[in-house]
Structure formats: C-alpha cells, structure tokens
Amino acid sequence: MAFSRPMKLMSFSSLLLLLVLVLVLISLAKAQRPTETIVEFYLQDLASGSNATVVPITGIKNKPLSFTTFGTIFTIDDPITQTSDRNSTEIGRAQGMLVASALSGSNVHVLVSFSFSNGSSLEIQGTSRQFERYKELSVVSGTGSFRYVRGYATLETIYYDNKTSYSIVRCTVRIIQS
C-alpha cells in the first residue's frame, strides 16, 4: 500500500525541545558524578615481642605459624598514624584478621577495620599478594564519615626491620561516597 502523502518529519519546535531535554539530562548526570577522596595514613606493625600488634592465633597442627604457612590465622591491632614516624599522632587502629590463604604461601586474606579516633571506620577486605610491592585491597564499606563508601586501598611496606619484625606500611585509600 502506497502513502498518498509524504510522512511529516518532527517539527522544528519539537526537535529543539528534545535537544534541550537531552542537554539538561547530560548536565544532571555530570552534577551527580561522585568525587574521589584520597586518604593516606600509616600502619605501625610489630609482629614479635610482648607488645606485638600482629599475632598468630591458630594454624594447621604440626605446621609452623607464619605468614607463608597455609592455614595460619593472625589477629591484628596496629596503630594508625598520620605520618610514617613511629611517634606520630595516632589517629586510629587497624583491627581484624589475616589468614594465610594460598597453598603456596603467596597470599594472605585480609579482613580489617580501620577504626578512626573520630568514630568512623573503613572496612577492608581482599587478597594481599605478599611478595608484591603494592597490595591492593577492596574498601567494602564504612561507618560515620565513611558511610556507604566504596573504593580500594593500596598498602606498601616502606620500612621493615627483620631483627624486631617491625614494619611501617603506607596505606593510600581511594574512596567514592555514594
């Protein structure tokens, strides 16, 4: 069946209205984009002695309790400081568990809360690849100032004393608040 008259295209005013609507929607989408916040702090980690902040709590019978022995579970309560200096202001505690989770001893599963002195916290979880310089973990949530955040944390050991098992870990957290 043939049309007796040509189909009418959209009128100029309708086209202009559609264009304005698209531009408004684009500007609203840009205005609602979340912004990234970067926070940097340091963990003061001591794995030996009477004041140890990381201690093994259990493991596989007849196997050594170490970070590279599959099945070893550690608990952690590291001070969080503003700078890498051991005497820097403490701004919170890193508290949780570490589990040697790879048969090869190469990975530790991390479940840690960065609990800050102001009452806020960040919840960190993921696989820490022990022999890599940078360990990237997920920020899965938070409380207080960090409620509903998501992002990732990069951990880098910037100092290690083999004799005392003392290390300083720089933690850079990149988060987006929903």
N, CA and C of each residue as an Amber inpcrd file, in Angstrom:
protein
   534
   0.8490000  -1.1660000   0.0000000   0.0000000   0.0000000   0.0000000
   0.8940000   1.2270000   0.0000000   0.6610000   2.1410000  -0.8830000
   1.4730000   3.3420000  -1.0110000   0.8200000   4.4700000  -0.2440000
   1.6750000   5.3410000   0.3070000   1.1680000   6.5250000   1.0010000
   0.8220000   7.5830000  -0.0290000  -0.2570000   8.2520000   0.2210000
  -0.6590000   9.2810000  -0.7230000   0.0570000  10.6010000  -0.4700000
   0.5790000  10.7730000   0.7650000   1.3300000  11.9890000   1.0510000
   2.5970000  11.6070000   1.8150000   3.6520000  12.3940000   1.7160000
   4.8990000  12.0620000   2.4180000   4.7050000  12.1710000   3.9320000
   5.4580000  11.3070000   4.6790000   5.3850000  11.3450000   6.1470000
   5.9840000  12.6560000   6.6340000   5.3450000  13.2370000   7.5990000
   5.8110000  14.5050000   8.1330000   6.9010000  14.2320000   9.1680000
   8.0240000  14.8840000   9.0340000   9.1160000  14.7620000   9.9970000
   8.7850000  15.5910000  11.2270000   9.5670000  15.3750000  12.2840000
   9.3670000  16.0920000  13.5270000   9.4740000  17.6020000  13.2800000
   8.5990000  18.3400000  13.8900000   8.6200000  19.7920000  13.6950000
   9.8660000  20.3890000  14.3350000  10.2270000  21.5580000  13.9020000
  11.4170000  22.2380000  14.3990000  11.3130000  22.4850000  15.9080000
  10.1520000  22.8910000  16.3910000   9.9860000  23.1810000  17.8200000
  10.0960000  21.9000000  18.6520000   9.6070000  20.7780000  18.1510000
   9.7320000  19.5010000  18.8600000  11.1820000  19.0470000  18.9140000
  11.8810000  19.2440000  17.8120000  13.2970000  18.8850000  17.7530000
  14.1080000  19.7300000  18.7240000  13.8230000  21.0210000  18.7900000
  14.5090000  21.9240000  19.7090000  14.2300000  21.5390000  21.1600000
  12.9890000  21.1940000  21.4710000  12.6130000  20.7680000  22.8180000
  13.3560000  19.4780000  23.2010000  13.4580000  18.5250000  22.2900000
  14.1760000  17.2780000  22.5370000  15.6580000  17.5480000  22.8010000
  16.2570000  18.4340000  22.0450000  17.6620000  18.7860000  22.2230000
  17.8980000  19.4210000  23.5890000  17.0360000  20.3320000  24.0040000
  17.1470000  20.9720000  25.3180000  17.0170000  19.9220000  26.4240000
  16.0820000  18.9950000  26.2840000  15.8850000  17.9330000  27.2630000
  17.1370000  17.0630000  27.3950000  17.7440000  16.6910000  26.2950000
  18.9740000  15.8910000  26.3060000  20.0930000  16.6500000  27.0160000
  20.2530000  17.9300000  26.7260000  21.2970000  18.7330000  27.3660000
  21.0780000  18.8430000  28.8770000  19.8320000  19.0000000  29.2950000
  19.5160000  19.0590000  30.7290000  19.8730000  17.7310000  31.3980000
  19.5110000  16.6240000  30.7800000  19.8230000  15.3110000  31.3480000
  21.3340000  15.0840000  31.4480000  22.0850000  15.5020000  30.4610000
  23.5460000  15.3630000  30.4900000  24.1280000  16.1960000  31.6250000
  23.6580000  17.4150000  31.8030000  24.2020000  18.2610000  32.8700000
  23.8370000  17.7040000  34.2420000  22.6430000  17.1290000  34.3910000
  22.2650000  16.4970000  35.6620000  23.1440000  15.2860000  35.9520000
  23.4320000  14.5020000  34.9560000  24.2890000  13.3300000  35.1390000
  25.6940000  13.7450000  35.5660000  26.2230000  14.8090000  34.9730000
  27.5560000  15.2930000  35.3500000  27.5490000  15.8290000  36.7730000
  26.4960000  16.5050000  37.1770000  26.4040000  17.0890000  38.5160000
  26.3370000  16.0030000  39.5840000  25.8260000  14.8220000  39.2610000
  25.6670000  13.7600000  40.2360000  26.8410000  12.7880000  40.2670000
  27.8730000  13.0280000  39.4770000  29.0370000  12.1480000  39.4950000
  29.7130000  12.2360000  40.8510000  29.9910000  11.1010000  41.4640000
  30.6740000  11.1330000  42.7610000  32.1290000  11.5730000  42.5900000
  32.6560000  12.1820000  43.6290000  34.0470000  12.6070000  43.5810000
  34.9070000  11.6500000  44.3880000  36.1260000  11.4990000  43.9500000
  37.0690000  10.6080000  44.6180000  37.7750000  11.3640000  45.7350000
  37.8960000  10.7100000  46.8920000  38.6480000  11.2430000  48.0220000
  39.8340000  10.3210000  48.2540000  41.0090000  10.9180000  48.4500000
  42.2140000  10.1320000  48.7130000  42.6870000  10.4310000  50.1250000
  42.8640000   9.3760000  50.9120000  43.3170000   9.4850000  52.2950000
  44.5890000   8.6560000  52.4310000  45.5990000   9.2190000  53.0840000
  46.8480000   8.4780000  53.2900000  47.1930000   8.4710000  54.7690000
  47.5720000   7.2970000  55.2740000  47.9980000   7.1560000  56.6640000
  48.9480000   5.9780000  56.7480000  49.4220000   5.6740000  57.9460000
  50.4620000   4.6580000  58.1200000  50.0780000   3.6750000  59.2200000
  50.4000000   2.4080000  58.9890000  50.2050000   1.3620000  59.9870000
  51.5530000   1.0570000  60.6130000  51.5980000   1.0410000  61.9350000
  52.8120000   0.6980000  62.6780000  52.6350000  -0.7550000  63.1290000
  53.3360000  -1.6680000  62.4700000  53.0960000  -3.1050000  62.5890000
  54.2590000  -3.7940000  63.3060000  53.9820000  -4.4620000  64.4110000
  55.0150000  -5.1750000  65.1680000  54.5790000  -6.6310000  65.3310000
  55.3740000  -7.5540000  64.7620000  54.9800000  -8.9700000  64.7520000
  55.7860000  -9.8260000  65.7170000  56.4860000  -9.2110000  66.6880000
  57.2250000 -10.0080000  67.6750000  57.2810000  -9.2690000  69.0090000
  57.6270000 -10.0010000  70.0640000  57.7780000  -9.3960000  71.3860000
  56.4770000  -9.2950000  72.1480000  56.6070000  -8.7790000  73.3730000
  55.4400000  -8.7110000  74.2600000  54.4310000  -7.6380000  73.8410000
  54.8380000  -6.6790000  73.0360000  53.9300000  -5.6250000  72.5670000
  53.5180000  -5.8240000  71.1090000  53.5810000  -7.0590000  70.6280000
  53.2450000  -7.3530000  69.2270000  51.8200000  -6.8970000  68.9210000
  51.6440000  -6.3460000  67.7180000  50.3180000  -5.9050000  67.2790000
  49.7290000  -6.8450000  66.2320000  50.5250000  -7.8270000  65.8110000
  50.0660000  -8.8860000  64.9020000  50.5470000 -10.2040000  65.5080000
  49.6010000 -11.0980000  65.8340000  49.9860000 -12.3690000  66.4420000
  49.2320000 -13.5260000  65.8050000  49.9280000 -14.6740000  65.6240000
  49.2220000 -15.8510000  65.1310000  48.3340000 -16.4100000  66.2420000
  47.1230000 -16.8200000  65.8840000  46.2270000 -17.3640000  66.9040000
  45.9450000 -18.8530000  66.7130000  46.1040000 -19.3560000  65.4880000
  45.9250000 -20.7840000  65.2450000  46.4470000 -21.1370000  63.8600000
  46.5540000 -22.4140000  63.6060000  47.0060000 -22.8920000  62.3110000
  46.8450000 -24.3950000  62.2120000  47.4800000 -24.9840000  61.2090000
  47.4010000 -26.4210000  60.9940000  48.3630000 -27.1230000  61.9450000
  47.8700000 -28.1610000  62.5960000  48.6680000 -28.9050000  63.5700000
  49.9770000 -29.3990000  62.9390000  51.0650000 -29.2670000  63.6800000
  52.4130000 -29.6840000  63.2830000  53.0000000 -28.8580000  62.1370000
  52.4500000 -27.6910000  61.8740000  52.9940000 -26.7600000  60.8800000
  53.3770000 -25.4760000  61.6070000  54.4110000 -24.7980000  61.1310000
  54.7830000 -23.5290000  61.7880000  53.7060000 -22.4650000  61.5700000
  53.5660000 -21.5740000  62.5670000  52.6300000 -20.4630000  62.4390000
  53.3750000 -19.2990000  61.7970000  53.1420000 -19.0870000  60.5060000
  53.8270000 -17.9980000  59.8080000  52.9300000 -17.4520000  58.6980000
  53.3240000 -16.2930000  58.1690000  52.5500000 -15.6500000  57.1070000
  52.5810000 -16.4460000  55.8050000  53.5300000 -17.3510000  55.6710000
  53.6310000 -18.1370000  54.4360000  53.2030000 -19.5910000  54.6340000
  52.6690000 -19.9200000  55.7970000  52.1750000 -21.2740000  56.0440000
  50.6590000 -21.2970000  55.8900000  50.1980000 -22.0020000  54.8780000
  48.7690000 -22.1100000  54.5880000  47.9940000 -22.4760000  55.8600000
  46.9020000 -21.7530000  56.1120000  46.0200000 -22.0520000  57.2290000
  46.3030000 -21.2700000  58.4940000  47.3930000 -20.5420000  58.5630000
  47.6830000 -19.7680000  59.7680000  46.7800000 -18.5420000  59.8200000
  46.1830000 -18.3190000  60.9820000  45.2870000 -17.1810000  61.1820000
  45.9210000 -16.2350000  62.1980000  45.9530000 -14.9620000  61.8430000
  46.5270000 -13.9250000  62.6960000  45.4400000 -12.9420000  63.0950000
  45.6450000 -12.3090000  64.2330000  44.8100000 -11.1840000  64.6130000
  45.7040000  -9.9450000  64.6150000  45.1140000  -8.8070000  64.3170000
  45.8860000  -7.5780000  64.1660000  45.2260000  -6.4410000  64.9310000
  46.0550000  -5.5890000  65.5390000  45.6050000  -4.3660000  66.2020000
  46.7280000  -3.3270000  66.0900000  46.9710000  -2.8640000  64.8650000
  48.0470000  -1.9060000  64.5850000  47.6030000  -0.4770000  64.8380000
  48.4910000   0.3420000  65.4090000  48.1980000   1.7730000  65.4630000
  48.1970000   2.3640000  64.0520000  47.2800000   3.2860000  63.8070000
  47.2560000   4.0570000  62.5660000  47.7670000   5.4510000  62.9160000
  48.7850000   5.9040000  62.1890000  49.3660000   7.2170000  62.4680000
  49.2680000   8.1300000  61.2480000  49.3940000   9.4420000  61.5090000
  49.3040000  10.4370000  60.4360000  50.5040000  10.3850000  59.5120000
  51.6950000  10.1530000  60.0640000  52.9160000  10.1030000  59.2650000
  53.6150000   8.7760000  59.5140000  54.7090000   8.5580000  58.8120000
  55.4390000   7.2960000  58.9650000  56.2400000   7.2270000  60.2610000
  56.4250000   8.3400000  60.9370000  57.1640000   8.3640000  62.2050000
  56.4080000   7.5660000  63.2590000  57.1180000   6.6590000  63.9090000
  56.5310000   5.8080000  64.9490000  55.8570000   6.6370000  66.0490000
  56.3730000   7.8320000  66.3090000  55.8440000   8.7010000  67.3650000
  54.8240000   9.7110000  66.8550000  54.4090000   9.5530000  65.6190000
  53.3980000  10.4310000  65.0290000  52.0730000  10.2730000  65.7770000
  51.2020000  11.2500000  65.6180000  49.8920000  11.2140000  66.2560000
  49.1020000   9.9800000  65.8090000  48.6120000   9.2300000  66.7850000
  47.7710000   8.0600000  66.4780000  46.3640000   8.5480000  66.1640000
  45.8420000   8.1410000  64.9990000  44.5080000   8.5790000  64.5750000
  43.5000000   7.4330000  64.5420000  43.9490000   6.2400000  64.9290000
  43.0450000   5.0970000  64.9540000  43.7970000   3.7940000  65.0810000
  43.0660000   2.6860000  64.8490000  43.6390000   1.3440000  64.9420000
  43.1630000   0.5230000  63.7440000  44.0660000  -0.3260000  63.2400000
  43.7090000  -1.2960000  62.1990000  43.4780000  -2.6170000  62.9130000
  42.2350000  -3.0690000  62.9660000  41.8880000  -4.2510000  63.7530000
  41.1640000  -5.2750000  62.8960000  41.6000000  -6.5470000  63.0310000
  40.9410000  -7.5960000  62.2700000  41.7350000  -8.8690000  62.2110000
  41.5960000  -9.5680000  61.0750000  42.2360000 -10.8780000  60.9050000
  42.9630000 -10.9520000  59.5730000  44.0130000 -11.7620000  59.5780000
  44.7600000 -12.1030000  58.3770000  44.8120000 -13.6220000  58.3230000
  44.5930000 -14.1980000  57.1590000  44.6090000 -15.6530000  57.0150000
  45.5320000 -16.0160000  55.8580000  46.5580000 -16.8240000  56.1430000
  47.4260000 -17.3250000  55.0640000  46.5660000 -18.2650000  54.2310000
  46.1440000 -17.7930000  53.0600000  45.0810000 -18.4800000  52.3260000
  45.5300000 -19.1700000  51.0450000  46.7990000 -19.0790000  50.7030000
  47.2850000 -19.7410000  49.4900000  48.1670000 -20.9240000  49.8770000
  47.9700000 -22.0500000  49.2270000  48.8100000 -23.2220000  49.4970000
  50.2880000 -22.9020000  49.3260000  50.5940000 -22.0250000  48.3760000
  51.9860000 -21.6530000  48.1050000  52.5490000 -20.6850000  49.1380000
  51.6890000 -20.1050000  49.9800000  52.1320000 -19.1210000  50.9560000
  52.2570000 -17.7260000  50.3840000  51.8080000 -17.5300000  49.1510000
  51.9940000 -16.2370000  48.4980000  50.9200000 -15.2040000  48.8260000
  49.7750000 -15.6280000  49.3420000  48.6650000 -14.7040000  49.5920000
  48.1480000 -14.8100000  51.0160000  47.7090000 -13.6610000  51.5150000
  47.0410000 -13.5870000  52.8080000  45.6900000 -12.9230000  52.5660000
  44.6320000 -13.5170000  53.1070000  43.3180000 -12.8860000  53.0020000
  43.1820000 -11.9180000  54.1720000  42.7480000 -10.6990000  53.8840000
  42.6890000  -9.6270000  54.8690000  41.2340000  -9.2620000  55.1500000
  40.8930000  -9.1940000  56.4310000  39.5890000  -8.7010000  56.8970000
  39.9030000  -7.7180000  58.0190000  39.9660000  -6.4300000  57.6940000
  40.4320000  -5.4360000  58.6650000  39.5070000  -4.2290000  58.6690000
  39.2840000  -3.7010000  59.8740000  38.5710000  -2.4360000  60.0490000
  39.5990000  -1.3710000  60.4070000  39.6150000  -0.2940000  59.6380000
  40.4030000   0.8710000  60.0170000  39.4640000   1.7110000  60.8820000
  39.6290000   1.5990000  62.1870000  38.7590000   2.2990000  63.1410000
  39.4370000   3.5860000  63.5750000  38.8640000   4.7340000  63.1860000
  39.4860000   6.0200000  63.4520000  38.9990000   6.6180000  64.7640000
  39.8220000   7.4750000  65.3410000  39.5420000   8.0940000  66.6440000
  38.2640000   8.9180000  66.6510000  37.8190000   9.4130000  65.5010000
  36.5960000  10.2230000  65.4390000  35.3240000   9.3640000  65.4080000
  35.4800000   8.0340000  65.4900000  34.3160000   7.1380000  65.4930000
  33.9780000   6.5550000  64.1330000  34.6190000   7.0220000  63.0810000
  34.3760000   6.4900000  61.7370000  35.2620000   5.2840000  61.4800000
  34.8600000   4.4710000  60.5100000  35.6920000   3.3210000  60.1440000
  35.5740000   3.0270000  58.6570000  36.5930000   2.3430000  58.1470000
  36.5960000   1.8130000  56.7860000  36.7780000   0.3100000  56.8870000
  36.0020000  -0.4360000  56.1440000  36.0810000  -1.8950000  56.1540000
  36.8500000  -2.3520000  54.9210000  37.9460000  -3.0860000  55.1510000
  38.8470000  -3.5150000  54.0920000  38.7910000  -5.0340000  53.9850000
  38.7730000  -5.5330000  52.7570000  38.7530000  -6.9770000  52.5530000
  39.4240000  -7.3170000  51.2360000  40.1060000  -8.4530000  51.2100000
  40.6610000  -8.9120000  49.9530000  41.9290000  -9.7110000  50.1110000
  42.5080000 -10.0610000  48.9820000  43.7320000 -10.8510000  48.9420000
  44.9310000  -9.9340000  48.8900000  45.8320000 -10.1250000  49.8530000
  47.0870000  -9.3860000  49.8690000  48.1560000 -10.2890000  49.2790000
  48.6670000  -9.9100000  48.1270000  49.7280000 -10.6710000  47.4720000
  51.0410000 -10.2710000  48.1220000  51.4890000 -11.1310000  49.0400000
  52.5720000 -10.7940000  49.9590000  53.8690000 -10.3600000  49.3060000
  54.1880000 -10.8980000  48.1670000  55.5030000 -10.6460000  47.5870000
  55.4720000  -9.5660000  46.5060000  54.3700000  -8.8400000  46.4330000
  54.2780000  -7.7130000  45.5080000  54.4990000  -6.4240000  46.2870000
  55.0750000  -5.4420000  45.6390000  55.3750000  -4.1810000  46.3210000
  54.0950000  -3.4850000  46.7890000  53.1130000  -3.4150000  45.9100000
  51.8410000  -2.7800000  46.2580000  50.7760000  -3.8570000  46.3840000
  50.0640000  -3.8130000  47.4880000  48.9630000  -4.7460000  47.7170000
  47.6680000  -3.9560000  47.6360000  46.7840000  -4.3600000  46.7490000
  45.5370000  -3.6370000  46.5530000  44.3860000  -4.4330000  47.1480000
  43.6280000  -3.7790000  48.0290000  42.5000000  -4.4110000  48.7090000
  41.2410000  -3.5760000  48.5020000  40.0980000  -4.2060000  48.6190000
  38.8220000  -3.5160000  48.4330000  38.3910000  -2.7930000  49.6990000
  37.8630000  -1.5930000  49.5180000  37.1310000  -0.9170000  50.5910000
  35.6850000  -1.2930000  50.3480000  35.1190000  -2.0810000  51.2500000
  33.7820000  -2.6170000  51.0090000  32.6730000  -1.8060000  51.6680000
  33.0370000  -0.9700000  52.6430000  32.0350000  -0.1300000  53.2920000
  32.7160000   0.7530000  54.3160000  31.9040000   1.4460000  55.0870000
  32.4330000   2.3010000  56.1390000  31.3210000   2.7450000  57.0560000
  31.7130000   3.4300000  58.1320000  30.7380000   3.9700000  59.0740000
  31.0850000   5.4270000  59.3450000  30.1730000   6.1390000  60.0020000
  30.4160000   7.5390000  60.3430000  30.6310000   8.3720000  59.0880000
  31.7600000   9.0800000  59.0340000  32.0800000   9.9360000  57.8750000
  32.2200000   9.1420000  56.5920000  32.4390000   7.8350000  56.7170000
  32.6630000   6.9850000  55.5470000  31.4670000   6.0900000  55.2190000
  30.3090000   6.4180000  55.7400000  29.1180000   5.6060000  55.4960000
  28.8470000   5.4880000  54.0010000  28.6200000   4.2820000  53.5280000
  28.2980000   3.9490000  52.1350000  29.4400000   4.1350000  51.1390000
  30.6750000   4.2200000  51.6090000  31.7680000   4.4020000  50.6500000
  32.1020000   3.1000000  49.9490000  32.8220000   3.2350000  48.8540000
  33.4060000   2.1050000  48.1420000  34.7170000   2.5890000  47.5730000
  35.6010000   1.6630000  47.2750000  36.8870000   2.0620000  46.7220000
  37.9360000   0.9880000  46.9110000  39.1890000   1.4280000  47.0020000
  40.2640000   0.4650000  47.2110000  41.3810000   1.1050000  48.0250000
  42.1440000   0.2430000  48.6760000  43.2870000   0.6670000  49.4810000
  44.5390000   0.0310000  48.9000000  45.6010000   0.8180000  48.8250000
  46.8910000   0.3130000  48.3790000  47.8290000   0.3220000  49.5840000
  48.3960000  -0.8370000  49.8910000  49.3260000  -0.9640000  51.0070000
  50.7280000  -1.1640000  50.4610000  51.6940000  -0.4390000  51.0400000
  53.0920000  -0.5650000  50.6390000  53.9550000  -0.5390000  51.8920000
  54.7440000  -1.5840000  52.0930000  55.6740000  -1.5960000  53.2180000
  56.8390000  -0.6790000  52.8630000  56.9820000   0.4060000  53.6350000
  58.0440000   1.3650000  53.3360000  59.2480000   1.1910000  54.2600000
  59.0890000   0.3870000  55.3200000  60.1990000   0.1150000  56.2340000
  59.9830000  -1.2520000  56.8620000  61.0490000  -2.0200000  56.9800000
  60.9650000  -3.3130000  57.6610000  62.2800000  -3.5890000  58.3790000
  62.1840000  -3.9160000  59.6670000  63.3470000  -4.3120000  60.4650000
  63.2140000  -5.8050000  60.7410000  64.0450000  -6.6030000  60.0820000
  63.9810000  -8.0590000  60.1970000  64.2570000  -8.5380000  61.6210000
  65.1240000  -7.8250000  62.3380000  65.5170000  -8.2390000  63.6890000
  64.3400000  -8.1630000  64.6680000  63.5270000  -7.1210000  64.5630000
  62.4200000  -6.9230000  65.5010000  61.0450000  -7.2320000  64.8900000
  61.0000000  -7.5370000  63.5970000  59.7420000  -7.7620000  62.8660000
  58.8210000  -6.5440000  62.9370000  59.4390000  -5.3720000  62.8900000
  58.6980000  -4.1110000  62.9000000  58.6380000  -3.5600000  61.4820000
  57.4560000  -3.1760000  61.0610000  57.3200000  -2.5820000  59.7310000
  56.3920000  -1.3770000  59.7730000  56.6050000  -0.5010000  58.8040000
  55.7260000   0.6500000  58.6050000  55.0860000   0.4620000  57.2370000
  53.7770000   0.5210000  57.2120000  53.0300000   0.3000000  55.9760000
  52.2730000   1.5740000  55.6220000  52.5650000   2.1130000  54.4240000
  51.8170000   3.2700000  53.9260000  50.5130000   2.7600000  53.3240000
  49.4210000   3.3570000  53.7380000  48.1090000   2.9670000  53.2370000
  47.4750000   4.1710000  52.5420000  47.2450000   4.0130000  51.2430000
  46.5830000   5.0490000  50.4690000  45.2030000   4.5180000  50.0970000
  44.1860000   5.2150000  50.5650000  42.8040000   4.7780000  50.3360000
  42.1350000   5.7510000  49.3740000  41.5590000   5.1970000  48.3140000
  40.8090000   5.9900000  47.3320000  39.3520000   5.5470000  47.4280000
  38.4970000   6.5030000  47.7980000  37.0970000   6.1570000  48.0360000
  36.1640000   7.0990000  47.2840000  34.9860000   6.5800000  47.0200000
  33.8970000   7.3460000  46.4280000  32.7020000   7.1610000  47.3370000
  32.1210000   8.2580000  47.7520000  30.9540000   8.2140000  48.6370000
  29.6980000   8.1920000  47.7730000  28.8210000   7.2440000  48.0480000
  27.5790000   7.1190000  47.2650000  26.5890000   8.1960000  47.6470000
